[in-house]
């Protein structure tokens, strides 16, 4: 392959992130027979983006975007109502997602009287912050693609300045302009990723395609056949648990730092850094927990050089044998996410190959990257129900998918941490196991659970008074 082709594919790697995630959730069995139609869909996608760019001022797209904004409003209100019904103290994450959906609706909805200056400012600031984050992350971590990461960050910074200074499009057209760019880039990625599908061997994993040859993506081999109408299932009673020891939950008497101790590391009173831990379990016999052979909790002065994703920072690792043994040596995890819809055979295939190498790297091959790659293997095809286009529409219209893509983008720009794994796993469960539940049903379920909890509490208090 020529250097030009390699550079081109690396640039595509940044453009195709959403498509790769979509392909993973649908799986090779669903996509391979449809590769011609996917190419056509990608071409139509790009043409639509080009038409929007060439005629931004006609207002045709406004109706579509306003409809999408109303969709986001309903989704946001449902998330907030459900969280409030279950108790905001424990379910603040759902309320936060609801507020994020309402903010997204405000950005998308056309407000002519202010020329959409508010949306333009938010979009511009978001691109600027994201670009700066990518540049800093690429410089600090120095992964094999760090130069391309810096280029992508510079592109985002330039785009943010174009939006903030209303050039080449005015603030009123910022949202359609960004939407058109999304259609063009994702349509192009769809075409480029659909072409190799025709040569994919029967039974091979979708992640064996060259576009998954990147850090933190599992390049699978064969995927065992799955049961049912394209729905991954084993014997019907398997459960998949993602266990998280958050950084602040695993540190002794930590000094609280907002966001830092949630997503990066917590520092205790003695100055020792704890990054937390992530593990994956499929009872009764499969436990995936990657840990350094020797503890690498360090002082802040020693910690910075360890962030480089280079072979110099590779150390011997170990795979812990069970949750019980790990908890006995340390502590129980403080968070857990459970999946019921996954491919147990593919997960076992992954682990049989991955466990041959126990090398540990704090940034490039840590406990969190191991769990994410195991989840990739287990979740391939998890959203396919036998109706490809309906499944694809359901995924793309689910706001949780876009939040999940955002979380994964942040992790890929730097590295996976237990906090990011927790957020990603929660969103992934919403996307994979929602089954297209209607908003009204979700609210009724939340209210019903709320009444059950209140009734249980009242009965408990009644017993206490009687005693």
N, C-alpha and C positions, 0 to 999 in steps of 0.2 A: 504494500500500500504506500502511495507517495506521501511526502510530507504535507503537501497541499490537502490531500484527502484526510489525513489524520487531523490537521488543524480544523478542517471543515466539520469533521465529526465531533471534535471537541466543542466547537461553537454550537453545534446542534444539541450537544448534551445539555446546555443551559436552556435551550428553547423547548426541549421535548419533555421537561420534567412532568408536567401534568399528564401528557399522553402515556408516558411510561407507567405512571401510577394507575391510570385508567386501564391500560392493558393488563397490568398485574392482577387487578381485581376481577377482570373478565376471564383471563386465562387463555392459553393457547388453543385449547379444544374449541372454544367459542369463536376465536378470531381467525384461525388459519383458513377455514372454508370461505370466509368473507373478505379475504384480502383485497380482491378487486373492488368490491363495493366500498371498502374503507378508503382506498385510493381516490375513488370518485368523490366520496364525502369530503376528503381533505382538499381536493381541488375546488369543490363548491365552497368550502369554508374559506379558502384563500380568495376566491373571486368575490365573495360577499365582503370580506375585509377590504379588498381593493376598491370595490364600489363605494363603500362607506368613506374611505379616504378621499376618493375623487369627488365626492358630492356630500361633504359633511354638513352643508348648510341647508339641505332640503327638508330636514325635520322628520324624515320617515322613520329613522331609528328611535326617535323620542318616544313613540308609543310603545315600542318593544321594551325599552329601558325602563319606562315608567311602570309597565306591567311587572317587570322583574323586581322593581323597587317595592311594589305592593306585596309581592311574594315574600320578600325579605322582611317587610314589616310584620306580616302575619307570623312568619317563623320566629321573629324576635319576640313578639308578644307571647307566643306559646311557650318559648323557652323561659321567659321571665315568670309567667303564671305558674308553670310547672315547678320551677325552683321555689317560688314563694309558697306554693301549696305544701311542699315537702320540708320547708324550712330553709331560709336563706343562709343561716349560719353554716350548715353542712353542705348545702348545694349552691354555694356562691358561684361555682364555676359555670353552672347552667345559666344563672342570671347574667354573668359576664358575657357568655356567648350571645345571649339575647340582646344585650346592649351593643355588641359588635355587629349583629345583624341590623339593628336599627340605624347604627352609624353608616353601615354600608348602603342601606336604603336611602339615607339622606344624601350620600355622595352620588348615587345613581340617578335619583329623581331629578328631573329637570325643573329648575326654579328660575324662570326668565327674568324676574324682577331684580335679581342680584347678579345676573350674568354668570351664575354658578361659580362666583369667585371663591366661596367657601370650599366647594368641592375641589376646585383647582389648587387651592392652598394645601388642602389635606393630601391630595394626590402628589403634589410636588414635594411636600415635606416627607411623605412616605417613601418616595423614590430616592430622595436625598439620604434619608436615614438608612434605608436598605443598602444603597450603594456604598455608603461609608462603612456599614457593618461588614459587607462582603470584602472590601479592601482591607480593613483591619484584621478580619478573621483569616483571610488568605495570607497576610504577612505574618501573623502570629503562629498559625498552625503549620504552614508550609507543606501542605499535602502535595501529591504529584501534579495536581491541576492548579496549583496556587497562582500561577501566572494568568491562566484563563479566568480564575476567580477575580483577580484584580482588574482584568479587562472588562468583565461583566459589571463589576462595581463602578468603573469609570463610565461605562455606557449609561448606567442608571443615573449617575450624577449629572451627566450631560442632559439626559431626558428630563430630569427634575428641573434643571435650569430653564429648559425650553418651556416647560409647563408654567413655572413661576413667572417668567417674563412674557408669557402669552405669545410665543413665537415657535412655530409658524402658524399656530391656530389660536384663536382667542379663547379666553377662559370659558366662555359659554359652550365651546365644543370640546372641552378637555375630556369629558367622559366618553363621548363617541370616538374620539381620537384614540384613547387608550384601548377601548373595546375593539377597534379596528386592528390595532397592532396585535392584540391578543389573538384575534381570528387569523391574521396572517401567519404569525409565528407557530401557533398550535396546528393550523392547517398544513403548513409545510412539514412540521414534525410528524403529523399523522401520515402523510404520504411517504416520507422517508422511512418511517418505522413499519409501514404496512408492506413495503416491497420485499423485505427479507422473509416475511411470513410464508411465502409460497415455497421456500426452500427449507422450512423448519421440519426436521424429522418427526415422524409420527410418535406421539407420546412424550416429546421433549418439552421442557419448561419454557415458558415465554421469556424467562430471564437468561436463557442461553443465547438470545439475540445480542449482537455486538453493542447495542445501545445501553445495555445494562452492565457493561464492563467498566464500572466506576467504583470508587470507594463507597462502602456501606450498602452496596446492592449485591445480593446473592446471585451468583451466576450458576443456576441450577443445571442439572443434567436431565435425567428422566423423571417424569412425574407419574406415579402410579395411577391407574384408572380410578375414577371416583364413582360413587353410587348415586342413583336417583337421576332426576332430569337435569343433569349438569350441576347439581348442588353438592359440594364437597360434604361427605359424611363417612363416618367409619361404621362402628356397630350401633351408632345412635345414642350412646351414653357417654362418649368422650367429652371431657372438658379441658379447656386450655386456659391456664392461669398465668398472667403476667404479674410478677411480684416486684414491688418497688420499695426500696429503702431510700427515702428522700434524703438529700444532703443534710437538711436541718433536723430531720427525724433521727438520723444515725449519729449525729455529733453530740458530745456531752457538753451541756450548758453552752450552746452556741451564741455567738454575738450576731444578732439579726441584721441582715442587709437585704433590703427589699429587692426581689428578682434575682439577685446574685445567689443567695442561698437556696432559692427555689429551682434555678436552672443550671447553676455552675457548681458552686461549692460553698460549704459553710465552714466558718472558722470558730473554734472554741476559745475559751478564755486563755488557754495556754498558747494560742497561735497556731495550733495544728489544723491542717486542712482536711476536711472530709468531703468526698465527692458523691457519697451515697453508693447505691448498688441497684442492679436490675437482674432479674432471673426469670426464666420461663419454665413452667411445669405442665406436663400432661400425665396425670396420674393413671396408673399406679407406678410406672417404671421409667418415665423419661423426665429428667431434670437437667436444664441447661443453665449453668452459672459459671461464667468465666471470671477468673480472679488471678491477680499476680501471685506467683509462688511466695514472694516475700512482700510484706505490706509496704506500700509506697506513699503513706501519709507523710507529707513534708511541710516544712516551714514555708511561708510565702516567698522567701528569698530563693529557695531551691525549686519552687514549683514552676516558674516561668519556662526554664529550658525543657522541662518534661512535656510541654504542650506541642513541641515540634513533632509532626507526624513523619518522622524519619526512622530509618532502621537503627540508628544509634540509640534510640529510646526503646527498642524492643527488649523485653525481659522475659525470662521463663514464666510461664503461667501454669494454672491448674484449673481443673473442672471439678467443682464441688459436687459431691455425690447425691445429696438430697436436701430438701428444705429443712428437715428436722435437724440434720447434722450442722447445717449452716447457721440455723437459729440458735442451736445450743452453744456454738462457738462465738456467736456475736449477739444478735437479737432478732426478733421477728420483724418482717416487713411491715411498714405502716400503711401501705396502699396495695390494692389488688384489683386487677381488671380481668374478668372471666369471659371467654368466648365459647360458644356452643356450635358455631358454624365455621368449620375449617377442614383441612385435609390432613388427617393424621399420618397417612402413608408418606406424603410428600415431606412432612416434618421429620419423620424418621430417616428418610433418604438424605435430607439436609444434614442431620446431626451425624449420621454415619460418615459423611465426608468431612464436615467441618471439624469434628473432634479429633481428627488425625494430627492436627497441629495445635499445640497449646500456647503458641507465642502470644504474648500480651503487650499491647502498646496503649498508653494512657489515652491517646487521641485517635489512633487509627484502628486499633483492634482491642476494644475494651468490652466490659460487660454489657454496655448498652448497645453497641454496634452488633454484638453477637445476638442479643435478643431481637433486634430489629430485623436482622437477616433471617432469623428463625421464623419471625412473623411473616416475612415476605414469602418464604417457602410454604408456610401453612395456609396463607390467605390467597394464594394464586387461584383465581377462578371462583372465589367465595361469593361474588355478587352475580354470577351467571345462573339464571334460572331456566334457560332454554329459549329465551326470547331476547336476542342480542340487542336490538335497537331500543326496545323498551328498557332493558337493564342499563344500557348506556345513557339514555335520557334520565333515568332515575338517579344515577350516580352524579351526572353533571348538574342536575337541578337540586342536588342536596347541598345546602350551605356547609354542612359538616365536612364534605369532601374538600371544599375550597379552604376551610380552616386547617384540615389535615395536610393539604398540600403546602400551606404556609408554614406549619410547624416543621414539616420535613425539609422544606427549603432552608429554614434557619439552621437545622441540624446539619444538613449537607454542606452549608457554607462554612461551618466550623467543625463540630463533631456532635455525636449523640451523647446526651447526659441522661441520668435517671429521670430528671424532671421533664425533659422533652419526650422521653419514652412514655411516661405516664400520660401526658397530654395527647400524644399521638395514638396510644392504645385506646384511650377513651373515645376519641373521635372515630377511630377505625371501627370500633364496636357499633357506634351509631350508624355508620354507613353500611356495614356488612349485615347487621342483624335487625335493621329497622323494618325490613319487609314492606317498605312504602307505607308505613302507618300514617293514617290521617291525623291531622292536627287535633281534631276534636277528640279522637280516641286517645291520643297522648295526654290531653288535658284531663279527660275522664279518669284515665289510669292514675295520674298524679293525684287528683282529688280523692279517688277511692283509697289510695294508699295513705293519703293524709288523714282521712277519717279513721282508717284502721289504726294508725299510730296514735291518734288522739284517744280513740276508744281504749286502746291497750294501756295508755298512760293513766286515763281516768280509772280504769279497773285496778291498776297497780296502786294508785293513790287511795282508792276505796278500801283495798285490803290493808293498807298501812293505817288508815283511820280506825278500821275495825280492830286491828291488833292493839 
